Amino acid sequence: MSEPFSRRKVLKGFALLVGAAGALRATPESRAAEAVHLSPTDPAAVALSYHESVKTVTAKEFPTFQPGQSCSNCLQLQGAAGEAWRPCALFPGKLVPADGWCKVWVKKP
């Protein structure tokens, strides 16, 4: 008589489950939708002097800041141009505003 849960049946079921999970894996678009906006109080944001708006950055307080710099023209910003909030290489899993700024700003080539 065969066992109700043979090793072969369990392994076959596991393989099907893993395959189904891989097929249902999140797409890059849905992962971006799950990302949260970076908070100015986030420890990484504080360490890099992140500002949600360049309007709040003063050259006196941040000598590396130059007028015209913003996340929208920074090399670190990712995603499609024109989006208000986009991923940044410096803050994985978080979105930053195109009008933001931090002291690690690097001009896009």
Rosetta silent file (secondary structure, phi, psi, omega in degrees, C-alpha in Angstrom):
SEQUENCE: MSEPFSRRKVLKGFALLVGAAGALRATPESRAAEAVHLSPTDPAAVALSYHESVKTVTAKEFPTFQPGQSCSNCLQLQGAAGEAWRPCALFPGKLVPADGWCKVWVKKP
SCORE:     score description
SCORE:     0.000 S_00000001
   1 L     0.000  140.587 -177.746    0.000    0.000    0.000 S_00000001
   2 L   -85.050  150.572  178.627    1.318    3.468   -0.838 S_00000001
   3 L   -75.212  145.697 -179.750    1.906    6.144    1.747 S_00000001
   4 L   -65.327  -30.089  179.888   -0.474    9.155    1.591 S_00000001
   5 L  -125.972   77.960  178.754    2.498   11.553    1.592 S_00000001
   6 L   -73.633  158.215  179.591    5.348    9.920   -0.258 S_00000001
   7 H   -59.659  -38.854 -179.782    8.611   11.773   -0.567 S_00000001
   8 H   -63.026  -43.353  179.586    8.120   11.984   -4.340 S_00000001
   9 H   -65.457  -40.463 -179.889    4.683   13.637   -3.970 S_00000001
  10 H   -65.204  -45.311  179.538    5.987   16.114   -1.409 S_00000001
  11 H   -65.140  -38.410  178.110    8.971   17.075   -3.592 S_00000001
  12 H   -65.083  -42.792  177.371    6.746   17.414   -6.662 S_00000001
  13 H   -63.265  -40.017  178.396    4.349   19.649   -4.734 S_00000001
  14 H   -64.771  -42.599  179.053    7.245   21.749   -3.447 S_00000001
  15 H   -62.000  -40.890  177.444    8.635   22.164   -6.967 S_00000001
  16 H   -65.098  -40.438  179.261    5.220   23.314   -8.197 S_00000001
  17 H   -63.816  -44.729  179.338    4.917   25.749   -5.308 S_00000001
  18 H   -64.142  -41.357  178.014    8.357   27.259   -5.966 S_00000001
  19 H   -62.769  -42.315  179.412    7.570   27.574   -9.673 S_00000001
  20 H   -66.557  -39.872  178.928    4.277   29.300   -8.971 S_00000001
  21 H   -64.007  -39.392  177.621    5.914   31.680   -6.502 S_00000001
  22 H   -64.899  -37.311  179.579    8.534   32.596   -9.096 S_00000001
  23 H   -69.518  -30.249 -178.040    5.842   33.281  -11.684 S_00000001
  24 L   -91.918    3.857 -178.187    3.984   35.556   -9.278 S_00000001
  25 L   -54.416  146.782 -177.519    7.125   37.454   -8.285 S_00000001
  26 L   -65.146  142.357  175.937    6.691   41.221   -8.181 S_00000001
  27 L   -83.585  162.021  178.808    7.549   43.216  -11.287 S_00000001
  28 H   -57.302  -35.464 -179.732    9.875   46.257  -11.073 S_00000001
  29 H   -64.854  -42.061 -178.982    6.856   48.560  -11.479 S_00000001
  30 H   -71.531  -31.103  176.546    5.032   47.029   -8.522 S_00000001
  31 H   -67.270  -36.267  177.660    8.181   47.174   -6.377 S_00000001
  32 H   -66.506  -36.480  179.393    8.479   50.887   -7.156 S_00000001
  33 H   -66.985  -28.416 -179.879    4.840   51.332   -6.164 S_00000001
  34 H   -80.598  -17.123 -178.583    5.621   49.655   -2.827 S_00000001
  35 L   -65.205  149.380 -179.512    8.547   51.996   -2.145 S_00000001
  36 E  -106.383  157.651  177.042    7.995   54.729    0.414 S_00000001
  37 E   -70.021  138.477  178.290    8.988   58.365    0.291 S_00000001
  38 L   -68.919  130.735  177.785   12.268   59.103    2.033 S_00000001
  39 L   -88.717  138.165  177.081   11.755   60.967    5.277 S_00000001
  40 L   -61.195  -17.225  179.507   14.099   63.863    6.052 S_00000001
  41 L   -93.261   -2.531  176.661   14.480   62.324    9.530 S_00000001
  42 L   -59.813  136.701 -177.551   15.686   58.964    8.165 S_00000001
  43 H   -54.691  -39.991  178.218   19.237   58.379    9.522 S_00000001
  44 H   -66.836  -38.467  178.595   20.691   58.015    5.998 S_00000001
  45 H   -64.806  -42.495  179.117   18.910   61.201    4.904 S_00000001
  46 H   -63.745  -42.888 -178.830   20.247   63.118    7.898 S_00000001
  47 H   -62.660  -30.339 -178.556   23.787   61.842    7.243 S_00000001
  48 L  -103.381   14.484  178.287   23.634   63.092    3.637 S_00000001
  49 L    53.240   42.791 -178.950   21.889   66.407    4.452 S_00000001
  50 L   -67.358  136.513  174.831   18.863   65.407    2.360 S_00000001
  51 E  -127.469  137.607  178.765   16.236   68.073    1.670 S_00000001
  52 L   -72.220  -18.746  179.118   12.861   67.412    0.067 S_00000001
  53 L  -142.013  135.460  177.917   13.079   70.766   -1.731 S_00000001
  54 H   -65.089  -18.541 -179.982   16.053   72.749   -2.982 S_00000001
  55 H   -64.725  -20.799 -178.703   14.185   75.843   -1.802 S_00000001
  56 H   -96.215    0.961 -178.568   15.124   74.917    1.788 S_00000001
  57 L   -93.371  130.880  176.896   18.867   74.544    1.063 S_00000001
  58 L  -112.410  136.371  179.860   21.123   77.495    1.867 S_00000001
  59 L   -63.723  -28.788  179.466   24.585   77.885    0.352 S_00000001
  60 L   -66.245  -42.838 -178.914   25.811   79.301    3.669 S_00000001
  61 L   -79.095  -32.117 -178.580   24.875   76.118    5.550 S_00000001
  62 L  -126.196   87.541 -174.310   25.825   73.760    2.670 S_00000001
  63 L   -60.490  -22.028  179.515   28.826   75.208    0.793 S_00000001
  64 L   -79.081  -12.063 -179.548   28.765   72.448   -1.848 S_00000001
  65 L   -74.067  134.553  174.929   25.283   73.503   -2.968 S_00000001
  66 L  -125.705  141.525  176.608   25.073   75.479   -6.200 S_00000001
  67 L   -54.988  139.257 -178.937   21.890   76.996   -7.671 S_00000001
  68 L    99.874  -16.082  177.228   20.434   74.665  -10.297 S_00000001
  69 L   -78.610  136.596  172.890   21.357   71.464   -8.464 S_00000001
  70 L  -162.029  168.414  179.279   18.485   69.106   -7.659 S_00000001
  71 H   -57.941  -32.239 -176.420   17.771   65.397   -7.637 S_00000001
  72 H   -62.714  -25.149  178.805   16.308   65.716  -11.146 S_00000001
  73 H  -116.328   25.701  178.066   19.761   66.449  -12.609 S_00000001
  74 E   -98.760  142.481  179.744   21.757   64.183  -10.276 S_00000001
  75 L   -62.144  -28.575 -175.810   23.487   61.034  -11.514 S_00000001
  76 L   -74.627  -21.694 -176.121   22.128   59.032   -8.545 S_00000001
  77 E   -72.866  137.969 -178.881   18.448   59.524   -9.473 S_00000001
  78 L  -119.745 -178.255  177.545   16.810   56.620  -11.289 S_00000001
  79 L    89.038 -175.755 -176.256   13.427   55.994  -12.898 S_00000001
  80 L   -83.234  136.680  177.420   11.587   57.779  -15.673 S_00000001
  81 L   -60.470  144.543  178.242   12.122   61.492  -16.236 S_00000001
  82 L    96.315  -14.922  177.494    9.136   63.623  -15.330 S_00000001
  83 L   -77.222  139.399 -178.099    8.008   61.578  -12.316 S_00000001
  84 L   -67.284  -41.381  179.932    7.651   63.646   -9.149 S_00000001
  85 E  -121.436  129.980 -176.686    9.111   60.917   -6.852 S_00000001
  86 E  -139.249  160.110  177.152   11.766   58.501   -8.112 S_00000001
  87 E   -67.971  149.893  177.333   14.221   55.906   -6.756 S_00000001
  88 E  -126.896  137.125 -179.670   17.703   57.059   -5.762 S_00000001
  89 L   -61.918  -24.773 -178.318   20.801   54.845   -5.721 S_00000001
  90 L   -79.973  -22.313 -176.406   21.790   56.355   -2.362 S_00000001
  91 E  -127.424   75.573 -177.030   18.539   55.427   -0.608 S_00000001
  92 E   -56.426  135.727  178.229   17.552   51.875   -1.677 S_00000001
  93 E    79.834    1.616 -179.163   13.844   51.124   -1.394 S_00000001
  94 E  -121.926  153.946  177.125   12.964   54.793   -0.930 S_00000001
  95 E  -108.532  142.135  177.804   11.707   57.451   -3.334 S_00000001
  96 E  -120.501  152.907  179.026   13.015   61.012   -3.425 S_00000001
  97 E   -76.568  146.736  178.523   11.420   64.079   -5.018 S_00000001
  98 L   -61.148  -25.808 -178.914   12.869   65.364   -8.268 S_00000001
  99 L   -90.734    9.254 -178.929   13.072   68.783   -6.577 S_00000001
 100 L   -82.979 -177.556  178.893   15.118   67.409   -3.648 S_00000001
 101 E  -161.590  147.683  168.722   18.836   67.736   -2.888 S_00000001
 102 L  -144.026  166.956 -173.197   21.563   66.121   -0.782 S_00000001
 103 L   -74.584    0.801  178.073   25.255   66.826   -0.318 S_00000001
 104 L  -103.098   18.784 -179.311   26.261   63.850   -2.489 S_00000001
 105 L   -57.216  133.976  177.973   24.770   65.452   -5.620 S_00000001
 106 L  -132.693  128.948 -178.109   26.698   64.508   -8.804 S_00000001
 107 E   -63.882  134.602  174.103   26.000   66.110  -12.181 S_00000001
 108 L   -66.698  141.910  179.011   24.581   63.800  -14.834 S_00000001
 109 L   -69.830    0.000    0.000   26.929   63.482  -17.805 S_00000001
